[in-house]
Amino acid sequence: MLNLVFTLAVLAAPQANSASNTICPVLGLKVDGKSQIVTAKGRDYRICCADCEKNLKSNPDTYLDKNGNPKNAAKAMGSMEHEGHKH
């Protein structure tokens, strides 16, 4: 019974908002699972360097839209190919 209570408590706990971006929201450079993570506007973002951490934390509205999406994400998607065509 105690295991069931513990399992339910873990499932009910707020989940971390893990970083899922593949480009730095500041410079637009590629980032990966080894990149530094910084929190801004209540979400986690992977960044390419310490300078980008400082810039993102000090002025997140410059780099993130009102929903917290990186403003440069659309530019990165524009260069991607998907099933033989470009977006």
PDB file of N, CA, C and O in Angstrom, chain B, residues numbered from 101:
ATOM      1  N   MET B 101       0.821  -1.196   0.000  1.00  0.00           N
ATOM      2  CA  MET B 101       0.000   0.000   0.000  1.00  0.00           C
ATOM      3  C   MET B 101       0.869   1.265   0.000  1.00  0.00           C
ATOM      4  O   MET B 101       0.569   2.237  -0.694  1.00  0.00           O
ATOM      5  N   LEU B 102       1.926   1.236   0.773  1.00  0.00           N
ATOM      6  CA  LEU B 102       2.822   2.385   0.837  1.00  0.00           C
ATOM      7  C   LEU B 102       3.461   2.649  -0.530  1.00  0.00           C
ATOM      8  O   LEU B 102       3.637   3.800  -0.928  1.00  0.00           O
ATOM      9  N   ASN B 103       3.805   1.578  -1.239  1.00  0.00           N
ATOM     10  CA  ASN B 103       4.372   1.743  -2.581  1.00  0.00           C
ATOM     11  C   ASN B 103       3.375   2.417  -3.514  1.00  0.00           C
ATOM     12  O   ASN B 103       3.759   3.257  -4.328  1.00  0.00           O
ATOM     13  N   LEU B 104       2.108   2.061  -3.404  1.00  0.00           N
ATOM     14  CA  LEU B 104       1.079   2.661  -4.241  1.00  0.00           C
ATOM     15  C   LEU B 104       0.955   4.156  -3.947  1.00  0.00           C
ATOM     16  O   LEU B 104       0.841   4.960  -4.872  1.00  0.00           O
ATOM     17  N   VAL B 105       0.977   4.529  -2.686  1.00  0.00           N
ATOM     18  CA  VAL B 105       0.883   5.935  -2.292  1.00  0.00           C
ATOM     19  C   VAL B 105       2.091   6.708  -2.828  1.00  0.00           C
ATOM     20  O   VAL B 105       1.945   7.814  -3.348  1.00  0.00           O
ATOM     21  N   PHE B 106       3.271   6.126  -2.700  1.00  0.00           N
ATOM     22  CA  PHE B 106       4.482   6.771  -3.193  1.00  0.00           C
ATOM     23  C   PHE B 106       4.414   6.953  -4.712  1.00  0.00           C
ATOM     24  O   PHE B 106       4.744   8.026  -5.217  1.00  0.00           O
ATOM     25  N   THR B 107       4.000   5.938  -5.428  1.00  0.00           N
ATOM     26  CA  THR B 107       3.888   6.003  -6.885  1.00  0.00           C
ATOM     27  C   THR B 107       2.906   7.082  -7.304  1.00  0.00           C
ATOM     28  O   THR B 107       3.188   7.849  -8.225  1.00  0.00           O
ATOM     29  N   LEU B 108       1.773   7.154  -6.653  1.00  0.00           N
ATOM     30  CA  LEU B 108       0.785   8.172  -6.975  1.00  0.00           C
ATOM     31  C   LEU B 108       1.313   9.576  -6.689  1.00  0.00           C
ATOM     32  O   LEU B 108       1.032  10.511  -7.438  1.00  0.00           O
ATOM     33  N   ALA B 109       2.072   9.722  -5.615  1.00  0.00           N
ATOM     34  CA  ALA B 109       2.640  11.024  -5.271  1.00  0.00           C
ATOM     35  C   ALA B 109       3.645  11.463  -6.328  1.00  0.00           C
ATOM     36  O   ALA B 109       3.693  12.640  -6.685  1.00  0.00           O
ATOM     37  N   VAL B 110       4.441  10.537  -6.826  1.00  0.00           N
ATOM     38  CA  VAL B 110       5.427  10.862  -7.858  1.00  0.00           C
ATOM     39  C   VAL B 110       4.714  11.252  -9.147  1.00  0.00           C
ATOM     40  O   VAL B 110       5.115  12.208  -9.810  1.00  0.00           O
ATOM     41  N   LEU B 111       3.670  10.528  -9.506  1.00  0.00           N
ATOM     42  CA  LEU B 111       2.931  10.830 -10.723  1.00  0.00           C
ATOM     43  C   LEU B 111       2.197  12.164 -10.641  1.00  0.00           C
ATOM     44  O   LEU B 111       2.026  12.843 -11.654  1.00  0.00           O
ATOM     45  N   ALA B 112       1.768  12.537  -9.451  1.00  0.00           N
ATOM     46  CA  ALA B 112       1.022  13.779  -9.273  1.00  0.00           C
ATOM     47  C   ALA B 112       1.930  15.001  -9.166  1.00  0.00           C
ATOM     48  O   ALA B 112       1.465  16.131  -9.318  1.00  0.00           O
ATOM     49  N   ALA B 113       3.217  14.786  -8.906  1.00  0.00           N
ATOM     50  CA  ALA B 113       4.148  15.899  -8.752  1.00  0.00           C
ATOM     51  C   ALA B 113       4.306  16.630 -10.085  1.00  0.00           C
ATOM     52  O   ALA B 113       4.262  16.000 -11.141  1.00  0.00           O
ATOM     53  N   PRO B 114       4.491  17.948 -10.046  1.00  0.00           N
ATOM     54  CA  PRO B 114       4.694  18.693 -11.287  1.00  0.00           C
ATOM     55  C   PRO B 114       5.933  18.181 -12.011  1.00  0.00           C
ATOM     56  O   PRO B 114       6.972  17.952 -11.391  1.00  0.00           O
ATOM     57  N   GLN B 115       5.821  18.006 -13.305  1.00  0.00           N
ATOM     58  CA  GLN B 115       6.935  17.526 -14.102  1.00  0.00           C
ATOM     59  C   GLN B 115       7.820  18.703 -14.495  1.00  0.00           C
ATOM     60  O   GLN B 115       7.345  19.813 -14.732  1.00  0.00           O
ATOM     61  N   ALA B 116       9.114  18.428 -14.557  1.00  0.00           N
ATOM     62  CA  ALA B 116      10.051  19.456 -14.977  1.00  0.00           C
ATOM     63  C   ALA B 116       9.780  19.818 -16.431  1.00  0.00           C
ATOM     64  O   ALA B 116       9.426  18.962 -17.241  1.00  0.00           O
ATOM     65  N   ASN B 117       9.946  21.073 -16.742  1.00  0.00           N
ATOM     66  CA  ASN B 117       9.734  21.551 -18.094  1.00  0.00           C
ATOM     67  C   ASN B 117      11.068  21.447 -18.824  1.00  0.00           C
ATOM     68  O   ASN B 117      11.795  22.432 -18.960  1.00  0.00           O
ATOM     69  N   SER B 118      11.380  20.228 -19.295  1.00  0.00           N
ATOM     70  CA  SER B 118      12.693  19.986 -19.863  1.00  0.00           C
ATOM     71  C   SER B 118      12.876  20.732 -21.181  1.00  0.00           C
ATOM     72  O   SER B 118      11.934  20.929 -21.948  1.00  0.00           O
ATOM     73  N   ALA B 119      14.109  21.136 -21.413  1.00  0.00           N
ATOM     74  CA  ALA B 119      14.453  21.870 -22.622  1.00  0.00           C
ATOM     75  C   ALA B 119      14.330  20.957 -23.834  1.00  0.00           C
ATOM     76  O   ALA B 119      14.846  19.839 -23.836  1.00  0.00           O
ATOM     77  N   SER B 120      13.644  21.441 -24.861  1.00  0.00           N
ATOM     78  CA  SER B 120      13.489  20.643 -26.071  1.00  0.00           C
ATOM     79  C   SER B 120      13.976  21.380 -27.318  1.00  0.00           C
ATOM     80  O   SER B 120      13.891  20.850 -28.426  1.00  0.00           O
ATOM     81  N   ASN B 121      14.486  22.602 -27.139  1.00  0.00           N
ATOM     82  CA  ASN B 121      14.951  23.357 -28.292  1.00  0.00           C
ATOM     83  C   ASN B 121      16.237  22.753 -28.867  1.00  0.00           C
ATOM     84  O   ASN B 121      17.052  22.194 -28.133  1.00  0.00           O
ATOM     85  N   THR B 122      16.404  22.873 -30.168  1.00  0.00           N
ATOM     86  CA  THR B 122      17.587  22.337 -30.844  1.00  0.00           C
ATOM     87  C   THR B 122      18.516  23.437 -31.349  1.00  0.00           C
ATOM     88  O   THR B 122      19.598  23.156 -31.865  1.00  0.00           O
ATOM     89  N   ILE B 123      18.088  24.691 -31.197  1.00  0.00           N
ATOM     90  CA  ILE B 123      18.951  25.824 -31.514  1.00  0.00           C
ATOM     91  C   ILE B 123      18.914  26.808 -30.348  1.00  0.00           C
ATOM     92  O   ILE B 123      17.905  26.940 -29.656  1.00  0.00           O
ATOM     93  N   CYS B 124      20.017  27.481 -30.151  1.00  0.00           N
ATOM     94  CA  CYS B 124      20.116  28.471 -29.075  1.00  0.00           C
ATOM     95  C   CYS B 124      19.149  29.614 -29.376  1.00  0.00           C
ATOM     96  O   CYS B 124      19.189  30.172 -30.472  1.00  0.00           O
ATOM     97  N   PRO B 125      18.279  29.976 -28.424  1.00  0.00           N
ATOM     98  CA  PRO B 125      17.332  31.062 -28.660  1.00  0.00           C
ATOM     99  C   PRO B 125      17.999  32.423 -28.848  1.00  0.00           C
ATOM    100  O   PRO B 125      17.371  33.351 -29.359  1.00  0.00           O
ATOM    101  N   VAL B 126      19.250  32.553 -28.446  1.00  0.00           N
ATOM    102  CA  VAL B 126      19.941  33.835 -28.556  1.00  0.00           C
ATOM    103  C   VAL B 126      20.710  33.937 -29.876  1.00  0.00           C
ATOM    104  O   VAL B 126      20.476  34.859 -30.657  1.00  0.00           O
ATOM    105  N   LEU B 127      21.625  32.994 -30.129  1.00  0.00           N
ATOM    106  CA  LEU B 127      22.465  33.081 -31.321  1.00  0.00           C
ATOM    107  C   LEU B 127      21.991  32.221 -32.483  1.00  0.00           C
ATOM    108  O   LEU B 127      22.437  32.415 -33.614  1.00  0.00           O
ATOM    109  N   GLY B 128      21.096  31.274 -32.224  1.00  0.00           N
ATOM    110  CA  GLY B 128      20.602  30.421 -33.296  1.00  0.00           C
ATOM    111  C   GLY B 128      21.527  29.277 -33.665  1.00  0.00           C
ATOM    112  O   GLY B 128      21.313  28.614 -34.679  1.00  0.00           O
ATOM    113  N   LEU B 129      22.556  29.033 -32.857  1.00  0.00           N
ATOM    114  CA  LEU B 129      23.471  27.931 -33.115  1.00  0.00           C
ATOM    115  C   LEU B 129      22.860  26.621 -32.622  1.00  0.00           C
ATOM    116  O   LEU B 129      22.025  26.626 -31.718  1.00  0.00           O
ATOM    117  N   LYS B 130      23.274  25.498 -33.217  1.00  0.00           N
ATOM    118  CA  LYS B 130      22.752  24.201 -32.811  1.00  0.00           C
ATOM    119  C   LYS B 130      23.150  23.886 -31.373  1.00  0.00           C
ATOM    120  O   LYS B 130      24.273  24.162 -30.951  1.00  0.00           O
ATOM    121  N   VAL B 131      22.212  23.306 -30.629  1.00  0.00           N
ATOM    122  CA  VAL B 131      22.460  22.829 -29.271  1.00  0.00           C
ATOM    123  C   VAL B 131      22.009  21.381 -29.198  1.00  0.00           C
ATOM    124  O   VAL B 131      21.224  20.920 -30.026  1.00  0.00           O
ATOM    125  N   ASP B 132      22.518  20.663 -28.191  1.00  0.00           N
ATOM    126  CA  ASP B 132      22.141  19.267 -28.040  1.00  0.00           C
ATOM    127  C   ASP B 132      21.984  18.918 -26.568  1.00  0.00           C
ATOM    128  O   ASP B 132      21.991  19.806 -25.715  1.00  0.00           O
ATOM    129  N   GLY B 133      21.844  17.649 -26.268  1.00  0.00           N
ATOM    130  CA  GLY B 133      21.621  17.196 -24.899  1.00  0.00           C
ATOM    131  C   GLY B 133      22.754  17.505 -23.936  1.00  0.00           C
ATOM    132  O   GLY B 133      22.576  17.418 -22.721  1.00  0.00           O
ATOM    133  N   LYS B 134      23.909  17.862 -24.460  1.00  0.00           N
ATOM    134  CA  LYS B 134      25.053  18.204 -23.612  1.00  0.00           C
ATOM    135  C   LYS B 134      25.156  19.705 -23.349  1.00  0.00           C
ATOM    136  O   LYS B 134      25.982  20.145 -22.549  1.00  0.00           O
ATOM    137  N   SER B 135      24.322  20.481 -24.018  1.00  0.00           N
ATOM    138  CA  SER B 135      24.370  21.938 -23.890  1.00  0.00           C
ATOM    139  C   SER B 135      23.836  22.395 -22.534  1.00  0.00           C
ATOM    140  O   SER B 135      23.006  21.727 -21.919  1.00  0.00           O
ATOM    141  N   GLN B 136      24.324  23.529 -22.091  1.00  0.00           N
ATOM    142  CA  GLN B 136      23.887  24.131 -20.829  1.00  0.00           C
ATOM    143  C   GLN B 136      22.409  24.477 -20.915  1.00  0.00           C
ATOM    144  O   GLN B 136      21.913  24.850 -21.977  1.00  0.00           O
ATOM    145  N   ILE B 137      21.709  24.352 -19.794  1.00  0.00           N
ATOM    146  CA  ILE B 137      20.283  24.673 -19.719  1.00  0.00           C
ATOM    147  C   ILE B 137      20.098  25.890 -18.820  1.00  0.00           C
ATOM    148  O   ILE B 137      20.713  26.001 -17.759  1.00  0.00           O
ATOM    149  N   VAL B 138      19.237  26.798 -19.268  1.00  0.00           N
ATOM    150  CA  VAL B 138      18.908  27.988 -18.489  1.00  0.00           C
ATOM    151  C   VAL B 138      17.381  28.108 -18.441  1.00  0.00           C
ATOM    152  O   VAL B 138      16.691  27.727 -19.386  1.00  0.00           O
ATOM    153  N   THR B 139      16.868  28.637 -17.339  1.00  0.00           N
ATOM    154  CA  THR B 139      15.428  28.824 -17.191  1.00  0.00           C
ATOM    155  C   THR B 139      15.089  30.291 -17.398  1.00  0.00           C
ATOM    156  O   THR B 139      15.697  31.182 -16.805  1.00  0.00           O
ATOM    157  N   ALA B 140      14.095  30.517 -18.261  1.00  0.00           N
ATOM    158  CA  ALA B 140      13.595  31.867 -18.521  1.00  0.00           C
ATOM    159  C   ALA B 140      12.100  31.755 -18.776  1.00  0.00           C
ATOM    160  O   ALA B 140      11.645  30.820 -19.435  1.00  0.00           O
ATOM    161  N   LYS B 141      11.347  32.694 -18.261  1.00  0.00           N
ATOM    162  CA  LYS B 141       9.888  32.700 -18.399  1.00  0.00           C
ATOM    163  C   LYS B 141       9.275  31.362 -17.958  1.00  0.00           C
ATOM    164  O   LYS B 141       8.281  30.911 -18.527  1.00  0.00           O
ATOM    165  N   GLY B 142       9.875  30.736 -16.943  1.00  0.00           N
ATOM    166  CA  GLY B 142       9.331  29.505 -16.384  1.00  0.00           C
ATOM    167  C   GLY B 142       9.587  28.257 -17.207  1.00  0.00           C
ATOM    168  O   GLY B 142       9.037  27.199 -16.903  1.00  0.00           O
ATOM    169  N   ARG B 143      10.407  28.356 -18.240  1.00  0.00           N
ATOM    170  CA  ARG B 143      10.729  27.201 -19.077  1.00  0.00           C
ATOM    171  C   ARG B 143      12.230  27.038 -19.194  1.00  0.00           C
ATOM    172  O   ARG B 143      12.989  27.990 -19.011  1.00  0.00           O
ATOM    173  N   ASP B 144      12.650  25.822 -19.501  1.00  0.00           N
ATOM    174  CA  ASP B 144      14.070  25.537 -19.688  1.00  0.00           C
ATOM    175  C   ASP B 144      14.427  25.605 -21.164  1.00  0.00           C
ATOM    176  O   ASP B 144      13.661  25.178 -22.027  1.00  0.00           O
ATOM    177  N   TYR B 145      15.607  26.152 -21.433  1.00  0.00           N
ATOM    178  CA  TYR B 145      16.116  26.275 -22.802  1.00  0.00           C
ATOM    179  C   TYR B 145      17.573  25.863 -22.819  1.00  0.00           C
ATOM    180  O   TYR B 145      18.333  26.191 -21.909  1.00  0.00           O
ATOM    181  N   ARG B 146      17.956  25.144 -23.859  1.00  0.00           N
ATOM    182  CA  ARG B 146      19.370  24.836 -24.065  1.00  0.00           C
ATOM    183  C   ARG B 146      19.989  26.048 -24.760  1.00  0.00           C
ATOM    184  O   ARG B 146      19.393  26.640 -25.660  1.00  0.00           O
ATOM    185  N   ILE B 147      21.197  26.402 -24.323  1.00  0.00           N
ATOM    186  CA  ILE B 147      21.897  27.544 -24.897  1.00  0.00           C
ATOM    187  C   ILE B 147      23.307  27.108 -25.288  1.00  0.00           C
ATOM    188  O   ILE B 147      23.790  26.068 -24.839  1.00  0.00           O
ATOM    189  N   CYS B 148      23.958  27.904 -26.122  1.00  0.00           N
ATOM    190  CA  CYS B 148      25.267  27.498 -26.630  1.00  0.00           C
ATOM    191  C   CYS B 148      26.438  27.979 -25.772  1.00  0.00           C
ATOM    192  O   CYS B 148      27.524  27.406 -25.858  1.00  0.00           O
ATOM    193  N   CYS B 149      26.251  29.015 -24.946  1.00  0.00           N
ATOM    194  CA  CYS B 149      27.385  29.531 -24.176  1.00  0.00           C
ATOM    195  C   CYS B 149      26.914  30.383 -22.987  1.00  0.00           C
ATOM    196  O   CYS B 149      25.734  30.712 -22.869  1.00  0.00           O
ATOM    197  N   ALA B 150      27.848  30.722 -22.131  1.00  0.00           N
ATOM    198  CA  ALA B 150      27.538  31.507 -20.931  1.00  0.00           C
ATOM    199  C   ALA B 150      27.040  32.908 -21.267  1.00  0.00           C
ATOM    200  O   ALA B 150      26.192  33.442 -20.553  1.00  0.00           O
ATOM    201  N   ASP B 151      27.551  33.516 -22.343  1.00  0.00           N
ATOM    202  CA  ASP B 151      27.068  34.846 -22.733  1.00  0.00           C
ATOM    203  C   ASP B 151      25.587  34.792 -23.085  1.00  0.00           C
ATOM    204  O   ASP B 151      24.834  35.714 -22.775  1.00  0.00           O
ATOM    205  N   CYS B 152      25.173  33.697 -23.740  1.00  0.00           N
ATOM    206  CA  CYS B 152      23.755  33.562 -24.092  1.00  0.00           C
ATOM    207  C   CYS B 152      22.902  33.380 -22.843  1.00  0.00           C
ATOM    208  O   CYS B 152      21.760  33.838 -22.803  1.00  0.00           O
ATOM    209  N   GLU B 153      23.440  32.722 -21.831  1.00  0.00           N
ATOM    210  CA  GLU B 153      22.707  32.595 -20.567  1.00  0.00           C
ATOM    211  C   GLU B 153      22.434  33.976 -19.989  1.00  0.00           C
ATOM    212  O   GLU B 153      21.310  34.286 -19.595  1.00  0.00           O
ATOM    213  N   LYS B 154      23.468  34.797 -19.943  1.00  0.00           N
ATOM    214  CA  LYS B 154      23.339  36.152 -19.395  1.00  0.00           C
ATOM    215  C   LYS B 154      22.311  36.955 -20.200  1.00  0.00           C
ATOM    216  O   LYS B 154      21.461  37.630 -19.620  1.00  0.00           O
ATOM    217  N   ASN B 155      22.386  36.884 -21.525  1.00  0.00           N
ATOM    218  CA  ASN B 155      21.471  37.648 -22.377  1.00  0.00           C
ATOM    219  C   ASN B 155      20.033  37.168 -22.253  1.00  0.00           C
ATOM    220  O   ASN B 155      19.109  37.977 -22.167  1.00  0.00           O
ATOM    221  N   LEU B 156      19.842  35.856 -22.243  1.00  0.00           N
ATOM    222  CA  LEU B 156      18.489  35.312 -22.152  1.00  0.00           C
ATOM    223  C   LEU B 156      17.854  35.633 -20.800  1.00  0.00           C
ATOM    224  O   LEU B 156      16.678  35.991 -20.732  1.00  0.00           O
ATOM    225  N   LYS B 157      18.628  35.505 -19.736  1.00  0.00           N
ATOM    226  CA  LYS B 157      18.090  35.806 -18.404  1.00  0.00           C
ATOM    227  C   LYS B 157      17.801  37.293 -18.220  1.00  0.00           C
ATOM    228  O   LYS B 157      16.812  37.652 -17.580  1.00  0.00           O
ATOM    229  N   SER B 158      18.637  38.152 -18.762  1.00  0.00           N
ATOM    230  CA  SER B 158      18.468  39.584 -18.524  1.00  0.00           C
ATOM    231  C   SER B 158      17.388  40.205 -19.406  1.00  0.00           C
ATOM    232  O   SER B 158      16.803  41.220 -19.028  1.00  0.00           O
ATOM    233  N   ASN B 159      17.110  39.619 -20.570  1.00  0.00           N
ATOM    234  CA  ASN B 159      16.110  40.197 -21.459  1.00  0.00           C
ATOM    235  C   ASN B 159      15.410  39.107 -22.274  1.00  0.00           C
ATOM    236  O   ASN B 159      15.568  39.050 -23.493  1.00  0.00           O
ATOM    237  N   PRO B 160      14.636  38.239 -21.607  1.00  0.00           N
ATOM    238  CA  PRO B 160      14.013  37.115 -22.304  1.00  0.00           C
ATOM    239  C   PRO B 160      13.045  37.528 -23.412  1.00  0.00           C
ATOM    240  O   PRO B 160      12.889  36.794 -24.387  1.00  0.00           O
ATOM    241  N   ASP B 161      12.394  38.684 -23.284  1.00  0.00           N
ATOM    242  CA  ASP B 161      11.432  39.106 -24.306  1.00  0.00           C
ATOM    243  C   ASP B 161      12.095  39.402 -25.652  1.00  0.00           C
ATOM    244  O   ASP B 161      11.424  39.397 -26.684  1.00  0.00           O
ATOM    245  N   THR B 162      13.371  39.654 -25.652  1.00  0.00           N
ATOM    246  CA  THR B 162      14.093  39.868 -26.895  1.00  0.00           C
ATOM    247  C   THR B 162      14.184  38.576 -27.701  1.00  0.00           C
ATOM    248  O   THR B 162      14.177  38.599 -28.931  1.00  0.00           O
ATOM    249  N   TYR B 163      14.269  37.450 -26.996  1.00  0.00           N
ATOM    250  CA  TYR B 163      14.533  36.163 -27.648  1.00  0.00           C
ATOM    251  C   TYR B 163      13.346  35.198 -27.647  1.00  0.00           C
ATOM    252  O   TYR B 163      13.325  34.240 -28.420  1.00  0.00           O
ATOM    253  N   LEU B 164      12.360  35.446 -26.785  1.00  0.00           N
ATOM    254  CA  LEU B 164      11.222  34.542 -26.648  1.00  0.00           C
ATOM    255  C   LEU B 164       9.925  35.281 -26.929  1.00  0.00           C
ATOM    256  O   LEU B 164       9.760  36.436 -26.538  1.00  0.00           O
ATOM    257  N   ASP B 165       8.997  34.602 -27.615  1.00  0.00           N
ATOM    258  CA  ASP B 165       7.707  35.237 -27.861  1.00  0.00           C
ATOM    259  C   ASP B 165       6.847  35.177 -26.598  1.00  0.00           C
ATOM    260  O   ASP B 165       7.294  34.672 -25.568  1.00  0.00           O
ATOM    261  N   LYS B 166       5.630  35.684 -26.674  1.00  0.00           N
ATOM    262  CA  LYS B 166       4.775  35.760 -25.481  1.00  0.00           C
ATOM    263  C   LYS B 166       4.431  34.386 -24.916  1.00  0.00           C
ATOM    264  O   LYS B 166       4.084  34.279 -23.739  1.00  0.00           O
ATOM    265  N   ASN B 167       4.519  33.328 -25.730  1.00  0.00           N
ATOM    266  CA  ASN B 167       4.252  31.970 -25.261  1.00  0.00           C
ATOM    267  C   ASN B 167       5.507  31.257 -24.786  1.00  0.00           C
ATOM    268  O   ASN B 167       5.442  30.103 -24.362  1.00  0.00           O
ATOM    269  N   GLY B 168       6.653  31.933 -24.852  1.00  0.00           N
ATOM    270  CA  GLY B 168       7.905  31.334 -24.416  1.00  0.00           C
ATOM    271  C   GLY B 168       8.635  30.572 -25.503  1.00  0.00           C
ATOM    272  O   GLY B 168       9.637  29.913 -25.224  1.00  0.00           O
ATOM    273  N   ASN B 169       8.158  30.647 -26.733  1.00  0.00           N
ATOM    274  CA  ASN B 169       8.839  29.978 -27.839  1.00  0.00           C
ATOM    275  C   ASN B 169       9.972  30.858 -28.344  1.00  0.00           C
ATOM    276  O   ASN B 169       9.813  32.074 -28.447  1.00  0.00           O
ATOM    277  N   PRO B 170      11.126  30.250 -28.664  1.00  0.00           N
ATOM    278  CA  PRO B 170      12.225  31.053 -29.213  1.00  0.00           C
ATOM    279  C   PRO B 170      11.791  31.738 -30.503  1.00  0.00           C
ATOM    280  O   PRO B 170      11.232  31.097 -31.393  1.00  0.00           O
ATOM    281  N   LYS B 171      12.045  33.029 -30.602  1.00  0.00           N
ATOM    282  CA  LYS B 171      11.657  33.788 -31.796  1.00  0.00           C
ATOM    283  C   LYS B 171      12.405  33.310 -33.035  1.00  0.00           C
ATOM    284  O   LYS B 171      11.904  33.453 -34.150  1.00  0.00           O
ATOM    285  N   ASN B 172      13.585  32.750 -32.857  1.00  0.00           N
ATOM    286  CA  ASN B 172      14.355  32.289 -34.008  1.00  0.00           C
ATOM    287  C   ASN B 172      13.983  30.862 -34.421  1.00  0.00           C
ATOM    288  O   ASN B 172      14.588  30.324 -35.348  1.00  0.00           O
ATOM    289  N   ALA B 173      13.016  30.244 -33.766  1.00  0.00           N
ATOM    290  CA  ALA B 173      12.611  28.872 -34.104  1.00  0.00           C
ATOM    291  C   ALA B 173      12.012  28.803 -35.501  1.00  0.00           C
ATOM    292  O   ALA B 173      12.266  27.837 -36.221  1.00  0.00           O
ATOM    293  N   ALA B 174      11.229  29.792 -35.907  1.00  0.00           N
ATOM    294  CA  ALA B 174      10.620  29.789 -37.239  1.00  0.00           C
ATOM    295  C   ALA B 174      11.693  29.869 -38.318  1.00  0.00           C
ATOM    296  O   ALA B 174      11.571  29.235 -39.366  1.00  0.00           O
ATOM    297  N   LYS B 175      12.737  30.640 -38.067  1.00  0.00           N
ATOM    298  CA  LYS B 175      13.826  30.757 -39.021  1.00  0.00           C
ATOM    299  C   LYS B 175      14.525  29.407 -39.183  1.00  0.00           C
ATOM    300  O   LYS B 175      14.867  29.013 -40.299  1.00  0.00           O
ATOM    301  N   ALA B 176      14.737  28.699 -38.072  1.00  0.00           N
ATOM    302  CA  ALA B 176      15.390  27.395 -38.130  1.00  0.00           C
ATOM    303  C   ALA B 176      14.512  26.388 -38.859  1.00  0.00           C
ATOM    304  O   ALA B 176      15.019  25.571 -39.628  1.00  0.00           O
ATOM    305  N   MET B 177      13.201  26.435 -38.629  1.00  0.00           N
ATOM    306  CA  MET B 177      12.282  25.514 -39.292  1.00  0.00           C
ATOM    307  C   MET B 177      12.240  25.791 -40.789  1.00  0.00           C
ATOM    308  O   MET B 177      12.032  24.867 -41.576  1.00  0.00           O
ATOM    309  N   GLY B 178      12.430  27.028 -41.196  1.00  0.00           N
ATOM    310  CA  GLY B 178      12.391  27.383 -42.600  1.00  0.00           C
ATOM    311  C   GLY B 178      13.495  26.733 -43.404  1.00  0.00           C
ATOM    312  O   GLY B 178      13.371  26.580 -44.620  1.00  0.00           O
ATOM    313  N   SER B 179      14.576  26.347 -42.741  1.00  0.00           N
ATOM    314  CA  SER B 179      15.685  25.737 -43.465  1.00  0.00           C
ATOM    315  C   SER B 179      15.642  24.215 -43.409  1.00  0.00           C
ATOM    316  O   SER B 179      16.518  23.558 -43.971  1.00  0.00           O
ATOM    317  N   MET B 180      14.651  23.648 -42.750  1.00  0.00           N
ATOM    318  CA  MET B 180      14.585  22.199 -42.605  1.00  0.00           C
ATOM    319  C   MET B 180      13.842  21.568 -43.777  1.00  0.00           C
ATOM    320  O   MET B 180      12.884  22.135 -44.301  1.00  0.00           O
ATOM    321  N   GLU B 181      14.293  20.409 -44.170  1.00  0.00           N
ATOM    322  CA  GLU B 181      13.584  19.640 -45.178  1.00  0.00           C
ATOM    323  C   GLU B 181      12.780  18.559 -44.486  1.00  0.00           C
ATOM    324  O   GLU B 181      13.201  18.017 -43.464  1.00  0.00           O
ATOM    325  N   HIS B 182      11.632  18.251 -45.042  1.00  0.00           N
ATOM    326  CA  HIS B 182      10.779  17.240 -44.460  1.00  0.00           C
ATOM    327  C   HIS B 182      10.145  16.454 -45.590  1.00  0.00           C
ATOM    328  O   HIS B 182       9.384  17.004 -46.387  1.00  0.00           O
ATOM    329  N   GLU B 183      10.454  15.175 -45.661  1.00  0.00           N
ATOM    330  CA  GLU B 183       9.897  14.288 -46.677  1.00  0.00           C
ATOM    331  C   GLU B 183       9.972  14.877 -48.075  1.00  0.00           C
ATOM    332  O   GLU B 183       8.990  14.874 -48.819  1.00  0.00           O
ATOM    333  N   GLY B 184      11.159  15.387 -48.427  1.00  0.00           N
ATOM    334  CA  GLY B 184      11.383  15.836 -49.795  1.00  0.00           C
ATOM    335  C   GLY B 184      10.969  17.261 -50.112  1.00  0.00           C
ATOM    336  O   GLY B 184      11.136  17.710 -51.245  1.00  0.00           O
ATOM    337  N   HIS B 185      10.433  17.979 -49.138  1.00  0.00           N
ATOM    338  CA  HIS B 185      10.068  19.368 -49.399  1.00  0.00           C
ATOM    339  C   HIS B 185      10.526  20.239 -48.247  1.00  0.00           C
ATOM    340  O   HIS B 185      10.774  19.767 -47.137  1.00  0.00           O
ATOM    341  N   LYS B 186      10.631  21.505 -48.538  1.00  0.00           N
ATOM    342  CA  LYS B 186      11.070  22.453 -47.505  1.00  0.00           C
ATOM    343  C   LYS B 186       9.882  23.140 -46.893  1.00  0.00           C
ATOM    344  O   LYS B 186       8.856  23.333 -47.546  1.00  0.00           O
ATOM    345  N   HIS B 187      10.020  23.511 -45.637  1.00  0.00           N
ATOM    346  CA  HIS B 187       8.965  24.254 -44.943  1.00  0.00           C
ATOM    347  C   HIS B 187       9.296  25.712 -44.980  1.00  0.00           C
ATOM    348  O   HIS B 187       8.542  26.530 -44.453  1.00  0.00           O
TER     349      HIS B 187
END
